[in-house]
Amino acid sequence: MSYSIETLCQHLEGDDVNAHFGAISYPIYQTAAFAHKGFGQSSGYDYTRLQNPTRAQLEKTVAQLEHGIDCIAFSSGMCAIGCVMELFHPGDHILIDEDLYGGSIRLFREISAKNGIEFTSAPLSRVNVEEYIKDNTRAVYLETPTNPMMNVTDLAALARVTKKHGILLIVDNTFLSPYFQNPLELGADIVLHSGTKFLAGHHDAIAGFAIVKDPELRDRLRFLFKTTGAGLDPFDAWLVLRGIKTLAVRMDRAKQNAERLAAFLDSDPHVTRVLYPGLPKHPGYEIMKKQARGFGAMITFDVPSREFAIAVLEHVNVILFAESLGGTESLITYPVTQTHSDVPKDVLERNGIHETTLRLSVGIEGVEDLIGDLRQAFQKAAELCGWSQEA
Ligand SMILES: *Cc1c(COP(=O)(O)O)cnc(C)c1O
């Protein structure tokens, strides 16, 4: 592959420019089924649950962005994760990071566990992973940086351990997108994305991806995919293809804004903790520099009290109080009752997610407007809570 990532976001190497009447925007094949030319003949497309040209174009694009041999596009990130869990059998053990997207924790605890899959969670960025591997361990599953604590794990080092033990390394790469990090290149076996986030990028579509580099794993996942049937529909596939056209410029701007905001938060007296892997004091800073091309656009921070946090959520104007992340608009959320509401309290506390913790997804607005918005929200919150610097 010789095209740069910026070019791959526009069109793929080897694409026939004369196909589809020269259409520059890839057509939406809004059809459930494809007619056969004759008995035993197929255009390569039979039924949209299995394959659809618009979805296939998106899958090829994301596979190339992540340096995989195949990508499967699902109707949500959770469908992608759920399908990957179907690779495992009762009695299998999976080691997971303690800090994960709340929905993934819910899936593992409530559904995969019921199906006989055993999980152990540990802070993978800080422990000796080898000590947690048992005879029946089949995979290690993590995010880096994690949601919402921004813990960074050395993927190449972890991949050496999983290879040695012949187990799968599964990485949810949603937070950085393939523009900043390519886990397959660092030794991962399966990369997952909530395509809803940075890849689609506009808070207007729900999508998920699983990308692999091994043909046997591809065949097993393709079989599970066509059998369980959670494929991304053609129109949403087109929306994500369209979103990816600007992935590079969006990521660059969001990262720049995030670096400025992290510096602002770090110096603001109302803020008691800032977690952003682009701050040199962050414990994952050096690893991020080694394994990623950018620090991303997610920032977690703490304010003095629960009341203060709620007042901030209620007084931001430019930044929107909403779940989700990775779009052009900046969003702020409250992990305890929103993204991580189903995670048991003791697990939240152990991971450092408090009632004072806020998570910011930085968009591409003017950075001075974002800083100004937080500054005025902090002031209002301080007045409402009777907070003063001396207190
Ligand atoms: C949002 C998210 C998911 C789930 O994706 P959906 O598209 O909402 O189903 C999984 N992992 C991470 C890190 C996420 O942020």
The ligand as a Gaussian input file, in Angstrom:
#p B3LYP/6-31G(d) Opt

LIG

0 1
 C      -19.281000       4.049000      21.782000
 C      -18.260000       3.021000      22.062000
 C      -18.531000       1.666000      21.856000
 C      -19.899000       1.171000      21.409000
 O      -20.197000       1.592000      20.108000
 P      -21.687000       1.873000      19.572000
 O      -21.441000       2.324000      18.187000
 O      -22.284000       2.912000      20.469000
 O      -22.425000       0.583000      19.665000
 C      -17.521000       0.755000      22.079000
 N      -16.296000       1.142000      22.501000
 C      -16.002000       2.433000      22.721000
 C      -14.640000       2.812000      23.192000
 C      -16.967000       3.414000      22.514000
 O      -16.676000       4.695000      22.749000

